[in-house]
């Protein structure tokens, strides 16, 4: 698995994005390069600066 090549996500984008499963807020994990939905227990990848907001492609959190 390759490490994401994004250091920051636009804060305005983070304000408007919601978890497609729960409709809840997302948190940005800079180290992992993912958007985290604690409520759903999912981590959404960011590829080439684009959040992949598909539940089928999200990683299950431990």
Phi and psi in degrees as a GROMACS rama.xvg file:
@    title "Ramachandran Plot"
@    xaxis  label "Phi"
@    yaxis  label "Psi"
@TYPE xy
-86.5047  147.293  UNK-2
-75.0726  136.939  UNK-3
-59.1476  149.262  UNK-4
-109.478  41.1882  UNK-5
-125.922  133.084  UNK-6
-97.6048  -28.4455  UNK-7
-143.625  153.135  UNK-8
-115.134  143.721  UNK-9
-57.0857  122.269  UNK-10
-57.8548  -32.4854  UNK-11
-67.8035  -37.7223  UNK-12
-65.4647  -42.8246  UNK-13
-61.7848  -32.9139  UNK-14
-66.4952  -32.7037  UNK-15
-96.5967  -19.6415  UNK-16
-74.4166  140.158  UNK-17
-131.486  160.001  UNK-18
-67.0535  127.174  UNK-19
-70.1934  -14.6621  UNK-20
-87.9118  -47.0252  UNK-21
-107.294  -18.8629  UNK-22
77.6667  8.01988  UNK-23
-89.2747  174.573  UNK-24
-69.9689  156.645  UNK-25
-115.809  149.992  UNK-26
-114.642  145.656  UNK-27
-94.5081  122.988  UNK-28
-99.7973  99.1463  UNK-29
-62.0713  -41.4075  UNK-30
-61.8079  -43.6427  UNK-31
-87.6293  -17.5315  UNK-32
68.0018  41.916  UNK-33
-134.335  159.213  UNK-34
-100.816  128.656  UNK-35
-107.555  130.965  UNK-36
-111.201  100.791  UNK-37
-65.4375  -37.1409  UNK-38
-62.6457  -40.9722  UNK-39
-88.9044  -17.2133  UNK-40
71.3891  35.0156  UNK-41
-126.697  151.329  UNK-42
-122.533  123.143  UNK-43
-98.3097  127.79  UNK-44
-69.5206  156.195  UNK-45
-119.298  117.488  UNK-46
-113.555  123.063  UNK-47
51.2918  37.8309  UNK-48
83.2613  2.33807  UNK-49
-111.491  119.286  UNK-50
-67.9184  130.473  UNK-51
-95.1203  97.7593  UNK-52
-95.8408  45.7042  UNK-53
-109.258  121.647  UNK-54
-58.8561  -34.041  UNK-55
-64.1092  -26.6994  UNK-56
-101.172  -2.35506  UNK-57
-75.2877  151.837  UNK-58
-91.9597  134.577  UNK-59
-73.7034  131.608  UNK-60
-80.4243  147.546  UNK-61
